[in-house]
Amino acid sequence: MTETDEKDVHTEHCCAEHGCKYGDPDCPVVNDIKLQSYPCERCDEDARDDEKQGEAIYRAVYQHQGGKWEANESREVWSETAKRYRRFLREIERREK
């Protein structure tokens, strides 16, 4: 990736993970030419969802064994698992288009 300091509508509004807000196939953020300035709104929503989905995955795996989310010391691991799972699903969706 070639990072430039020059900001534009893409660096301010587009997301490397969620795509170009304007549908531009030449978007410099999506094409790894420029870095986005900050997480997009959907990234913020995903971050909140990561913990909820991580908790759901944890409970699905361990609750039958008596595992309690409140006592779990590896919440970040489960949130990261949820994030990887969501990226995997997005990649499958992109391939199917």
WOTA-V360194 format. One record per helix or strand of 2 or more residues. SS is the DSSP state (~ for helix, > for strand). FROM is the first residue (numbers start at 1). LEN is the number of residues. If there is no record, write none. Layout:
BEGIN
ss:SS from:FROM len:LEN
ss:SS from:FROM len:LEN
END
This chain:
BEGIN
ss:~ from:9 len:5
ss:~ from:41 len:25
ss:~ from:69 len:3
ss:~ from:75 len:22
END
